[in-house]
Amino acid sequence: MAEIIDRTPMGLIDGLCDRIRKALVSYWYKAEQHDDGDNEDYHEPFVHAQYLPVTKTAEDGRLKSKDYPLVRVMVTTGSITDLSEVKNGSEINIQIYFGGYDEDADRQGWRLPMAMLWSVLIDLLANTIIGAYKLDTPIKWSALETKEPPYYAAAIESVWRGAPPAIEIPVGIVDLPGKESTEKITAADTSGKPENQEAAKE
């Protein structure tokens, strides 16, 4: 049985988050842990899909710096430019934000998000395929200006292309939020022809 690939924007986001975690963990400094409890408060970057979670930042005694460094992977827009059986007829635009925290007075904290950005960019260019999509150009990156040091940020704008959704139907199991049951959709023929799609529904 062929492997079912999640061809949705959510699947692309999740695949990107996994790739980014692995790319950053591979070189990230490891915090030292000591038996006397004098442990470093240092961790690998948090990677979030679409939105940042509600944290305990507002609690007394908790510093917002504990939520950094972080990466936020967002789907923004998409378009379909070709309905025929071509692999590049569908486009999904993804923005990746990198956030860092540094209290040093020299304000060189911008280097941290830029280092994360560059490491992720190198990883994505080495293998441009994630799930059913391929990284395309243009790829834009920027060191974002911040008015609130010690918080610093950088961003990548990326374009991912795949087949139009009508062609992509091997569909496995689709979870519908708010539904008690899970809808199962199968396609005997995924050629995209109307008669084949109708047959798959029967």
Secondary structure, 3 states (H helix, E strand, C coil): CCCCCCCCHHHHHHHHHHHHHHHHHCCCCCCCCCCCCCCCCCCCCEEEECCCCCCCCCCCCCCHHHHCCEEEEEEEEEEECCCCCCCCCEEEEEEEEEEEECCCCCCCCCHHHHHHHHHHHHHHHHCCEECCEEEEEEEEEEEECCCCCCEEEEEEEEEEEECCCCCCCCCCEECCCCCCCCEECCCCCCCCCHHHHHHHHC
